[in-house]
Amino acid sequence: MKWKTQQGKIINIKEMTDSHLNNCIKLTEKRISEYLGESYYMGNSSEAEDAVEQENRYNKILLEDLNKTLKKLKIEQKRHNKGKTDFPY
């Protein structure tokens, strides 16, 4: 999986440092937690209602993508940590 940095550089998550990977996980979790759920339109305009429905579809896709990304990042985090111990000996 590829990740785009703030500077616009594209890197493979397998090439990330542990701290970079952990920060990407935190960022993705934050974006997921900021998801507010579906919006509702209570007026009479069908155009506005269509716009709200379209936005809800887009947000649902975005949330699904974020969850897939988080899963891949956590898998890579486990791969990074495989064989590591908390003890220096």
C-alpha positions as CSV (number, residue, x, y, z in Angstrom):
1,M,0.0,0.0,0.0
2,K,1.2,3.5,-0.8
3,W,0.9,6.6,1.5
4,K,1.1,10.2,0.4
5,T,3.0,12.4,2.9
6,Q,2.2,16.0,3.7
7,Q,5.0,17.0,1.3
8,G,3.4,15.0,-1.5
9,K,5.9,12.2,-1.6
10,I,4.5,8.7,-2.2
11,I,6.0,6.0,-0.1
12,N,5.3,2.3,0.4
13,I,4.1,1.6,4.0
14,K,6.6,-1.2,4.2
15,E,9.4,1.4,3.9
16,M,8.0,3.5,6.8
17,T,9.8,3.9,10.1
18,D,8.0,2.6,13.2
19,S,7.2,6.2,14.4
20,H,5.9,7.2,10.9
21,L,3.7,4.1,10.8
22,N,2.4,4.8,14.3
23,N,1.7,8.4,13.4
24,C,-0.2,7.3,10.2
25,I,-2.3,5.0,12.3
26,K,-3.1,7.8,14.8
27,L,-4.1,10.1,11.9
28,T,-6.3,7.5,10.3
29,E,-8.0,6.7,13.6
30,K,-8.6,10.4,14.2
31,R,-10.2,10.8,10.8
32,I,-12.5,7.9,11.4
33,S,-13.5,9.3,14.8
34,E,-14.4,12.6,13.2
35,Y,-17.0,10.9,11.0
36,L,-20.3,12.4,12.0
37,G,-22.6,9.9,10.4
38,E,-25.3,10.6,7.8
39,S,-26.8,14.0,7.2
40,Y,-30.5,14.6,6.7
41,Y,-32.4,17.2,4.8
42,M,-35.7,18.3,6.2
43,G,-36.8,20.8,3.5
44,N,-38.8,20.5,0.3
45,S,-36.1,20.9,-2.3
46,S,-35.4,17.7,-4.2
47,E,-32.1,19.1,-5.4
48,A,-30.9,19.8,-1.9
49,E,-32.1,16.3,-0.8
50,D,-30.2,14.8,-3.7
51,A,-27.0,16.7,-2.7
52,V,-27.3,15.4,0.8
53,E,-27.8,11.9,-0.4
54,Q,-24.8,12.2,-2.7
55,E,-22.6,13.5,0.2
56,N,-23.7,10.7,2.4
57,R,-22.7,8.1,-0.3
58,Y,-19.3,9.8,-0.7
59,N,-18.8,9.9,3.1
60,K,-19.7,6.2,3.4
61,I,-17.1,5.3,0.8
62,L,-14.5,7.5,2.5
63,L,-15.2,5.9,5.8
64,E,-14.9,2.4,4.3
65,D,-11.6,3.4,2.7
66,L,-10.3,4.8,6.0
67,N,-11.1,1.5,7.7
68,K,-9.4,-0.5,5.0
69,T,-6.4,1.8,5.3
70,L,-6.3,1.4,9.1
71,K,-6.4,-2.4,8.8
72,K,-3.5,-2.4,6.3
73,L,-1.5,0.0,8.5
74,K,-2.0,-2.2,11.6
75,I,-1.0,-5.3,9.7
76,E,2.2,-3.6,8.7
77,Q,2.7,-2.4,12.3
78,K,2.5,-6.1,13.4
79,R,5.0,-7.1,10.7
80,H,7.3,-4.3,12.0
81,N,7.0,-5.5,15.6
82,K,7.4,-9.2,14.8
83,G,10.3,-10.6,16.7
84,K,10.9,-7.4,18.7
85,T,10.8,-7.7,22.5
86,D,10.6,-5.1,25.2
87,F,13.8,-6.5,26.8
88,P,17.3,-5.5,25.5
89,Y,18.8,-8.9,26.3
